[in-house]
Amino acid sequence: MESGSQALQHRLLSVKLWPPSYSTRLMLVERMTKNLTTPSIFSRKYGLLSSEEAEEDAKKIEELAFATADQHYKKEPDGDGSSAVQIYAKESSRLMLEVIKRGPTVKDGELADKNTALHETVFDISGGRRAFIDAEEAEDLLKPLRQPGNSYTKICFSNRSFGLDAANVAAPILSSIKDQLTEVDLSDFIAGRPESEALEVMNIFSSVLEGCHLRYLNLSNNALGEKGVRAFGALLKSQNNLEELYLMNDGISEEAARAVSELIPSTEKLKVLQFHNNMTGDEGAIAISEILKRSCALEDFRCSSTRVGADGGVALAEALKTCTHLKKLDLRDNMFGVEAGVALSEALSLFANLTEVYLSFLNLEDEGAEALANALKESAPSLEVLEMAGNDITAKGAASLAACIASKQFLTKLNLAENELKDEGAILIAKAIGEGHGQLNEVDMSSNAIRRAGARLLAQVVVKKPGFKLLNINGNFISDDGIDEVKESFKSWPDMLGPLDENDPEGEDDEDAEEENAENESELESKLKDLKIEQEE
């Protein structure tokens, strides 16, 4: 039977770093197109590109970056391709920033001042102190919405608590502009109100906004429960074009989840669905899975901290197979267990577009983690974020994880905290990220029973990464000498090393284990010393 290091060596040798596959190149174009068309601080200053212009620019950027990197690689044909990958990524980022700062091409007769246009389309009263508002204050706050010919398409009433009097002031104003609205944020807008009043306020807003054609709806932080969901029934039932729906921290129980599934008539265009921090449970997850089955365009799904166990996890995993365009998946802090983890791995193998995956605290253990790592290794070529903290993963599962990580050259963040990887697992992971991974900027391996050898190698590997920001190895069993060695590696960049105040140099107080570990440190480093990622023929 292969040892962990032998298994990793076998897998790493088959990883091909340069040139990137055709699908990877297409994925980079798609990702840059999304970045160029997503509102940001830059778009507020320089303007937002249209989808057509962004795609055209992204293709040109990728071609130029590829040509530059390929030229570099041809000068070093015996190299492993990692430096070409870094140049490819850096050149893409540099050129994309140039395009963003250039802004959209302004045609004859078009308005060039994009900042003014943006200001006129967004009406936001969420700033300032969090407080109740009365009828008089509502009249004053909402006055701009009364102006004839205004062009507001997005409203945000978050952080202000509406009572009946304020809601009755808002109703006719919203009615007059509802046909032009495309985005509505009513998160946290009834805080502190008695249930009966809150439900009546929700009914008023729901009725007055019924029939508007929204692409974005945020009802988070309202403690809705089933009653609250149904209070918004008129609004929800009238939506056929929703692209983003947020129901976070809303007390979404089994019954409330069923109500959501029942009330929304169509989710064919839905791209973002978030249910974070609810009490959904297994039966609620089964109801949510029915929504997923009808959401073929979904790109971002969050169902974290929702008390979902094995049965609900399996149901969600099966339903997610429909969502083949998924780019971001967050299922953290549930009680999936091995069975649901293995079921989820079958879905992950279908997600070629995945860039962020959050699978921490799911009770996966080695079997579930290995299944997921193996699935991700064969899919998601442009994965940027991988989180699998708190899953009881041991050194046994580290080889599969390391092989997966080695193949993800666009990885920016890796979180494997609160597992049981120990030195053997830490060294395997360090070797996996040692080749290439030029965009990696954060690694969390805290609370993994890592000792001197693992900590030292992790430090030596990440400190060489361009743009690296933070290594967290706190809460481990690193000796005082090991701490000194780690700090020496970071002496020129102390801010890149996280705190070590919770490290326990005494470890498990087991002398035999300590002696055995010392022997293993030398053996592991010897085995892995010359491990390289080579170019496939």
Phi and psi in degrees as a GROMACS rama.xvg file:
@    title "Ramachandran Plot"
@    xaxis  label "Phi"
@    yaxis  label "Psi"
@TYPE xy
-69.4595  139.929  GLU-2
-74.1148  168.571  SER-3
-58.4321  -42.354  GLY-4
-68.9468  -37.398  SER-5
-66.1433  -41.4529  GLN-6
-62.5207  -42.1437  ALA-7
-64.2772  -42.806  LEU-8
-60.5425  -41.7833  GLN-9
-61.1563  -40.061  HIS-10
-77.0663  -40.4939  ARG-11
-65.6398  -33.0628  LEU-12
-64.0256  -18.6322  LEU-13
-94.4035  -1.86316  SER-14
-77.2713  131.435  VAL-15
-106.476  115.932  LYS-16
-90.9133  -37.8833  LEU-17
-145.83  139.533  TRP-18
-78.6103  158.225  PRO-19
-67.1261  153.164  PRO-20
-68.1999  162.974  SER-21
-58.8927  -41.0979  TYR-22
-65.6354  -35.8913  SER-23
-66.5028  -39.3312  THR-24
-65.3436  -41.7383  ARG-25
-63.1297  -38.937  LEU-26
-62.8991  -39.6907  MET-27
-64.2462  -40.6122  LEU-28
-60.8075  -44.5431  VAL-29
-64.29  -41.1854  GLU-30
-66.3731  -41.2285  ARG-31
-67.0484  -36.6218  MET-32
-60.9441  -42.6986  THR-33
-63.6003  -43.5959  LYS-34
-62.5619  -37.905  ASN-35
-73.2261  -18.8197  LEU-36
-109.728  5.16643  THR-37
-96.2792  128.226  THR-38
-56.7508  138.199  PRO-39
-156.103  -179.468  SER-40
-63.5842  -29.4408  ILE-41
-71.0956  -42.6684  PHE-42
-66.466  -29.1676  SER-43
-67.0327  -32.1299  ARG-44
-87.7364  -42.5818  LYS-45
-107.78  -12.4513  TYR-46
101.903  157.975  GLY-47
-106.236  132.018  LEU-48
-75.5457  150.384  LEU-49
-73.6157  162.159  SER-50
-60.0819  -41.3069  SER-51
-65.5789  -46.3156  GLU-52
-66.941  -40.1889  GLU-53
-63.3431  -42.8352  ALA-54
-64.3896  -41.0681  GLU-55
-63.6557  -43.9838  GLU-56
-66.0384  -40.5999  ASP-57
-61.5651  -39.5391  ALA-58
-63.6221  -42.701  LYS-59
-65.3812  -41.5044  LYS-60
-60.8023  -47.0931  ILE-61
-62.0001  -42.9967  GLU-62
-62.4043  -43.1789  GLU-63
-67.5659  -42.9237  LEU-64
-64.7515  -40.906  ALA-65
-63.5856  -44.6002  PHE-66
-61.6323  -42.4615  ALA-67
-63.39  -46.4747  THR-68
-67.5923  -38.7804  ALA-69
-67.1881  -37.7004  ASP-70
-62.3068  -41.4956  GLN-71
-62.7659  -43.5213  HIS-72
-63.9549  -38.2792  TYR-73
-66.0989  -22.1974  LYS-74
-79.1663  -17.3786  LYS-75
-128.94  63.1477  GLU-76
-62.7582  -20.0865  PRO-77
-91.0704  -1.87593  ASP-78
-75.1598  172.618  GLY-79
-89.5869  -1.45191  ASP-80
90.4899  -6.08475  GLY-81
-65.6879  -37.9648  SER-82
-68.5873  -32.856  SER-83
-65.3485  -39.3057  ALA-84
-61.9513  -42.7974  VAL-85
-63.1783  -43.1598  GLN-86
-64.1919  -40.9904  ILE-87
-56.5092  -47.045  TYR-88
-69.3497  -44.7041  ALA-89
-65.7377  -42.3682  LYS-90
-65.9386  -38.2522  GLU-91
-61.3082  -44.9101  SER-92
-64.0523  -43.1317  SER-93
-62.4782  -47.0911  ARG-94
-68.0188  -35.4696  LEU-95
-65.6476  -39.4361  MET-96
-63.3809  -37.3201  LEU-97
-61.6001  -42.3828  GLU-98
-65.9304  -41.9944  VAL-99
-60.297  -44.2296  ILE-100
-71.7436  -25.5254  LYS-101
-68.3602  -36.9165  ARG-102
80.6628  175.001  GLY-103
-68.1419  150.152  PRO-104
-71.5858  123.032  THR-105
-92.3939  118.276  VAL-106
-82.3511  162.708  LYS-107
-55.5896  130.957  ASP-108
89.0549  -8.3705  GLY-109
-86.751  153.907  GLU-110
-77.1216  125.019  LEU-111
-86.5418  -21.6854  ALA-112
-82.3492  88.7254  ASP-113
-70.1537  -29.0988  LYS-114
-62.0262  -42.2588  ASN-115
-63.894  -42.3986  THR-116
-61.9858  -42.3238  ALA-117
-65.3042  -43.265  LEU-118
-59.1195  -36.8454  HIS-119
-77.7804  -14.2225  GLU-120
-99.6012  -14.7023  THR-121
-113.117  122.157  VAL-122
-113.359  113.653  PHE-123
-132.835  118.171  ASP-124
-111.145  18.1074  ILE-125
-78.4927  -14.8244  SER-126
-71.6876  167.588  GLY-127
85.0845  -167.768  GLY-128
-72.1717  147.938  ARG-129
-82.6968  114.39  ARG-130
-158.279  164.417  ALA-131
-68.0413  148.337  PHE-132
-123.905  140.667  ILE-133
-99.8246  -176.365  ASP-134
-61.2885  -42.9361  ALA-135
-63.9331  -44.2605  GLU-136
-66.5855  -37.2994  GLU-137
-61.794  -41.4778  ALA-138
-57.9258  -43.5954  GLU-139
-71.9923  -44.8897  ASP-140
-63.6634  -39.4188  LEU-141
-91.4464  5.56742  LEU-142
-54.1  -41.6009  LYS-143
-59.0688  -28.1263  PRO-144
-72.2063  -16.2166  LEU-145
-83.117  -15.7207  ARG-146
-64.7699  128.6  GLN-147
-60.8889  138.526  PRO-148
75.5087  12.0839  GLY-149
-65.3854  156.205  ASN-150
-114.623  28.6803  SER-151
-67.389  127.241  TYR-152
-115.919  -16.2347  THR-153
-126.921  131.795  LYS-154
-122.423  141.808  ILE-155
-131.123  110.804  CYS-156
-105.345  14.2636  PHE-157
-62.4697  150.983  SER-158
77.6644  3.06511  ASN-159
-122.741  130.494  ARG-160
-93.0136  115.199  SER-161
-91.4939  126.35  PHE-162
-96.4643  -173.25  GLY-163
-61.8972  -41.81  LEU-164
-65.2072  -42.8066  ASP-165
-67.9359  -37.3325  ALA-166
-64.3428  -38.8034  ALA-167
-68.5148  -27.7696  ASN-168
-71.9498  -42.3092  VAL-169
-69.264  -31.5702  ALA-170
-54.5476  -56.0885  ALA-171
-66.2421  -30.3134  PRO-172
-66.3195  -47.2448  ILE-173
-65.4833  -35.46  LEU-174
-61.2994  -33.9143  SER-175
-74.9046  -19.1499  SER-176
-119.395  3.96997  ILE-177
-62.8439  -27.896  LYS-178
-70.2008  -17.6123  ASP-179
-100.492  -5.87388  GLN-180
-78.4518  136.23  LEU-181
-121.917  -18.9877  THR-182
-135.062  128.754  GLU-183
-131.479  124.009  VAL-184
-116.36  106.26  ASP-185
-114.979  30.3495  LEU-186
-70.4314  139.698  SER-187
50.5757  52.2894  ASP-188
-116.768  9.4933  PHE-189
-134.094  22.1231  ILE-190
-56.1031  134.258  ALA-191
80.1256  -0.565341  GLY-192
-84.4789  147.058  ARG-193
-59.4726  150.496  PRO-194
-55.3539  -44.4669  GLU-195
-62.5746  -41.9401  SER-196
-69.2009  -42.0446  GLU-197
-60.3615  -43.0184  ALA-198
-64.3387  -37.8585  LEU-199
-67.6839  -39.5591  GLU-200
-61.697  -44.3661  VAL-201
-62.5869  -39.2339  MET-202
-61.7401  -41.0455  ASN-203
-62.7234  -50.2823  ILE-204
-63.0831  -38.927  PHE-205
-63.4481  -44.5525  SER-206
-66.4183  -42.3413  SER-207
-72.9734  -27.46  VAL-208
-94.5009  -2.85747  LEU-209
-56.8703  132.143  GLU-210
93.4037  -10.5007  GLY-211
-72.3943  153.096  CYS-212
-99.9876  89.5137  HIS-213
-93.7666  145.914  LEU-214
-104.551  -18.8656  ARG-215
-136.697  129.607  TYR-216
-142.092  123.43  LEU-217
-121.109  113.501  ASN-218
-117.768  23.2021  LEU-219
-67.715  161.877  SER-220
58.8225  39.0186  ASN-221
-121.752  8.26357  ASN-222
46.3664  50.5847  ALA-223
-64.5559  -53.7356  LEU-224
61.8357  -173.506  GLY-225
-63.3284  -40.1117  GLU-226
-61.0897  -42.5417  LYS-227
-67.4792  -41.1196  GLY-228
-58.9428  -44.9225  VAL-229
-71.7289  -26.1584  ARG-230
-64.5331  -28.767  ALA-231
-93.3441  15.4925  PHE-232
-57.1956  -44.0371  GLY-233
-61.3824  -43.5835  ALA-234
-66.028  -48.4288  LEU-235
-61.8456  -43.0652  LEU-236
-67.1881  -19.2872  LYS-237
-93.475  3.3495  SER-238
-98.725  117.74  GLN-239
-117.141  -3.49843  ASN-240
-125.054  17.856  ASN-241
-60.2962  133.226  LEU-242
-109.852  -25.4079  GLU-243
-137.837  129.359  GLU-244
-135.218  124.92  LEU-245
-119.572  121.759  TYR-246
-133.018  54.4845  LEU-247
-89.7348  143.957  MET-248
51.374  50.0732  ASN-249
-118.836  10.3407  ASP-250
63.2068  35.4952  GLY-251
-73.4001  100.206  ILE-252
-88.0699  -175.951  SER-253
-54.7234  -47.8858  GLU-254
-66.845  -39.827  GLU-255
-66.3727  -38.0788  ALA-256
-64.054  -39.2515  ALA-257
-63.7735  -39.5838  ARG-258
-63.4124  -41.7383  ALA-259
-60.6673  -46.699  VAL-260
-62.1538  -36.1685  SER-261
-75.0882  -37.5658  GLU-262
-83.5254  -32.004  LEU-263
-80.3626  115.786  ILE-264
-71.5894  -31.3534  PRO-265
-148.788  133.667  SER-266
-124.832  23.6935  THR-267
-63.118  -28.3454  GLU-268
-100.709  0.192113  LYS-269
-65.5178  126.866  LEU-270
-111.796  -27.0092  LYS-271
-129.177  127.004  VAL-272
-137.978  117.705  LEU-273
-129.873  126.54  GLN-274
-122.444  24.3401  PHE-275
-54.025  141.992  HIS-276
58.6545  60.3285  ASN-277
-127.369  -179.317  ASN-278
-115.373  50.5978  MET-279
-67.16  -45.2707  THR-280
69.4709  -177.581  GLY-281
-63.4998  -47.5382  ASP-282
-65.9031  -37.4167  GLU-283
-65.5059  -37.3945  GLY-284
-64.6298  -35.1504  ALA-285
-64.7545  -38.2826  ILE-286
-66.2679  -41.6702  ALA-287
-64.2671  -34.6822  ILE-288
-62.5967  -27.3739  SER-289
-67.7942  -34.9188  GLU-290
-66.3068  -43.5729  ILE-291
-59.2837  -38.7063  LEU-292
-62.0627  -23.43  LYS-293
-101.126  9.50805  ARG-294
-117.893  66.5968  SER-295
-66.4823  -21.5788  CYS-296
-93.1964  2.37179  ALA-297
-58.5747  132.769  LEU-298
-117.46  -23.8941  GLU-299
-138.012  112.492  ASP-300
-125.157  126.235  PHE-301
-126.022  122.495  ARG-302
-139.751  52.3466  CYS-303
-91.0825  150.545  SER-304
52.632  52.3071  SER-305
-123.887  14.3605  THR-306
62.0212  30.8471  ARG-307
-87.2901  129.88  VAL-308
-99.9237  -157.808  GLY-309
-62.2872  -47.1921  ALA-310
-63.1457  -45.8506  ASP-311
-67.0801  -36.479  GLY-312
-63.8351  -41.6567  GLY-313
-64.4286  -41.2759  VAL-314
-62.5369  -44.2101  ALA-315
-63.843  -41.3648  LEU-316
-61.0322  -44.0547  ALA-317
-64.1738  -42.4193  GLU-318
-68.1445  -34.0652  ALA-319
-64.4116  -17.41  LEU-320
-61.611  -21.8914  LYS-321
-73.1909  -26.7763  THR-322
-93.7475  66.2548  CYS-323
-74.7559  -6.35112  THR-324
-95.9707  8.76312  HIS-325
-59.378  134.061  LEU-326
-115.445  -28.4441  LYS-327
-136.44  127.641  LYS-328
-130.876  123.795  LEU-329
-129.713  107.365  ASP-330
-121.619  20.4791  LEU-331
-56.3136  152.422  ARG-332
60.8379  53.5787  ASP-333
-129.931  -177.381  ASN-334
-116.244  49.7909  MET-335
-60.1137  -54.2165  PHE-336
80.7031  179.329  GLY-337
-61.2247  -44.9309  VAL-338
-58.2825  -48.3249  GLU-339
-68.6055  -33.1526  ALA-340
-62.4932  -44.0564  GLY-341
-65.6715  -40.6651  VAL-342
-62.8798  -39.9227  ALA-343
-65.8466  -32.58  LEU-344
-61.2592  -31.5953  SER-345
-66.7573  -34.8574  GLU-346
-73.5095  -41.2423  ALA-347
-60.2683  -30.3782  LEU-348
-64.8816  -13.3663  SER-349
-95.8211  -7.13259  LEU-350
-96.7541  82.6297  PHE-351
-70.5067  -22.666  ALA-352
-95.0994  0.440825  ASN-353
-63.1798  128.832  LEU-354
-117.528  -22.7053  THR-355
-137.861  130.332  GLU-356
-137.71  125.463  VAL-357
-118.25  105.555  TYR-358
-127.597  35.2685  LEU-359
-80.9254  150.149  SER-360
55.2342  54.4201  PHE-361
-119.18  8.8196  LEU-362
57.3798  42.088  ASN-363
-74.2484  -34.9659  LEU-364
59.035  -177.675  GLU-365
-60.8847  -43.8001  ASP-366
-62.0724  -47.1081  GLU-367
-67.5526  -40.771  GLY-368
-65.3553  -41.3301  ALA-369
-64.1807  -41.9422  GLU-370
-61.2649  -43.1056  ALA-371
-68.5869  -41.6265  LEU-372
-63.8735  -42.3502  ALA-373
-63.56  -38.5433  ASN-374
-67.2948  -43.8514  ALA-375
-66.0135  -33.0367  LEU-376
-60.049  -34.0363  LYS-377
-93.5161  -2.04077  GLU-378
-133.134  -167.941  SER-379
44.2268  60.9312  ALA-380
-64.3853  -20.7467  PRO-381
-109.489  28.8102  SER-382
-59.2303  131.125  LEU-383
-110.577  -34.2427  GLU-384
-127.319  127.401  VAL-385
-130.24  117.138  LEU-386
-124.362  121.005  GLU-387
-139.797  43.8505  MET-388
-72.3136  156.4  ALA-389
59.8356  44.1885  GLY-390
-122.138  15.2782  ASN-391
57.4554  38.2726  ASP-392
-84.3893  129.432  ILE-393
-104.042  -176.647  THR-394
-60.2719  -26.561  ALA-395
-60.8625  -40.4641  LYS-396
-83.6174  -7.24623  GLY-397
-68.3946  -32.4617  ALA-398
-62.7748  -44.9455  ALA-399
-64.0952  -41.885  SER-400
-61.9747  -45.4126  LEU-401
-63.9418  -40.2199  ALA-402
-63.3887  -39.0673  ALA-403
-64.2491  -48.8678  CYS-404
-61.4285  -39.881  ILE-405
-60.0524  -29.0054  ALA-406
-85.5519  -5.9053  SER-407
-102.441  82.5438  LYS-408
-76.5105  -8.63249  GLN-409
-100.008  7.85953  PHE-410
-61.374  130.123  LEU-411
-110.405  -29.631  THR-412
-137.225  132.249  LYS-413
-130.776  122.96  LEU-414
-126.809  108.859  ASN-415
-123.575  28.9578  LEU-416
-63.7915  160.395  ALA-417
55.5789  43.0226  GLU-418
-116.72  -161.031  ASN-419
-129.607  47.2288  GLU-420
-72.4861  -31.2723  LEU-421
56.5888  -169.73  LYS-422
-63.3705  -43.0341  ASP-423
-59.0257  -47.653  GLU-424
-65.9248  -40.3817  GLY-425
-63.2886  -40.0891  ALA-426
-68.1447  -39.0573  ILE-427
-61.5623  -44.2262  LEU-428
-65.4118  -42.281  ILE-429
-60.5474  -43.0914  ALA-430
-64.9832  -35.041  LYS-431
-65.2011  -37.227  ALA-432
-92.8591  -1.02399  ILE-433
-74.4705  -24.8641  GLY-434
-102.955  118.419  GLU-435
75.7332  -133.572  GLY-436
52.3557  48.8951  HIS-437
-69.3247  -14.2348  GLY-438
-98.928  -2.67319  GLN-439
-63.9619  126.402  LEU-440
-129.012  -5.9495  ASN-441
-149.563  129.463  GLU-442
-132.528  127.398  VAL-443
-119.375  109.584  ASP-444
-123.758  32.0891  MET-445
-70.1881  154.363  SER-446
52.602  58.4561  SER-447
-130.143  15.9722  ASN-448
57.0242  33.9011  ALA-449
-81.2097  140.378  ILE-450
-109.52  -154.85  ARG-451
-62.3359  -48.4986  ARG-452
-63.2466  -46.5869  ALA-453
-64.6393  -43.5589  GLY-454
-64.1886  -42.9847  ALA-455
-61.9676  -45.3261  ARG-456
-68.6162  -40.3935  LEU-457
-57.8734  -44.6765  LEU-458
-62.8938  -45.4743  ALA-459
-62.5146  -34.3889  GLN-460
-74.9509  -51.4511  VAL-461
-74.8556  -27.8427  VAL-462
-65.7045  -18.4269  VAL-463
-85.6906  -9.24942  LYS-464
-74.2911  130.766  LYS-465
-67.6607  130.247  PRO-466
79.6889  8.19615  GLY-467
-65.5736  143.551  PHE-468
-117.909  -40.8135  LYS-469
-154.487  128.242  LEU-470
-112.468  123.247  LEU-471
-112.01  108.941  ASN-472
-125.748  31.4625  ILE-473
-71.4546  160.468  ASN-474
72.5083  23.2881  GLY-475
-108.304  -167.203  ASN-476
-114.788  47.5036  PHE-477
-82.5392  131.427  ILE-478
-66.8136  165.452  SER-479
-60.7166  -40.2556  ASP-480
-63.7629  -39.304  ASP-481
-63.1779  -40.4848  GLY-482
-60.5372  -43.4552  ILE-483
-61.0227  -41.0749  ASP-484
-65.5013  -41.5468  GLU-485
-63.3159  -45.7941  VAL-486
-63.8631  -34.4056  LYS-487
-62.6686  -39.9617  GLU-488
-61.416  -32.4229  SER-489
-103.398  16.0562  PHE-490
-60.5636  -30.4717  LYS-491
-87.8507  -13.1984  SER-492
-137.328  62.0197  TRP-493
-60.6583  -27.1953  PRO-494
-71.0734  -14.8433  ASP-495
-81.9416  -11.0203  MET-496
-104.989  123.143  LEU-497
-68.9444  173.902  GLY-498
-64.8936  153.87  PRO-499
-124.302  24.2754  LEU-500
-70.9513  -19.0684  ASP-501
-102.617  8.72826  GLU-502
-69.5501  141.807  ASN-503
-119.125  97.8405  ASP-504
-64.5448  -19.1032  PRO-505
-80.1844  -15.5199  GLU-506
60.9732  -130.836  GLY-507
-93.3526  9.03003  GLU-508
55.2589  37.6854  ASP-509
-119.436  103.181  ASP-510
-61.5367  -40.4963  GLU-511
-63.1805  -42.6907  ASP-512
-64.3808  -37.2051  ALA-513
-65.2395  -42.7416  GLU-514
-65.7131  -42.7303  GLU-515
-63.1116  -40.1635  GLU-516
-62.8054  -40.347  ASN-517
-61.6403  -40.227  ALA-518
-66.6378  -41.9431  GLU-519
-66.2855  -33.8481  ASN-520
-55.5131  -50.0763  GLU-521
-64.6368  -41.301  SER-522
-65.3031  -44.6453  GLU-523
-62.7896  -46.7487  LEU-524
-64.0695  -34.9267  GLU-525
-65.011  -43.7867  SER-526
-64.3768  -37.5154  LYS-527
-97.4709  -2.18168  LEU-528
-56.3399  -45.3289  LYS-529
-100.234  13.4149  ASP-530
-67.8391  125.36  LEU-531
-129.33  153.857  LYS-532
-96.5422  116.847  ILE-533
-107.072  156.535  GLU-534
-71.6867  133.984  GLN-535
-73.9374  149.013  GLU-536
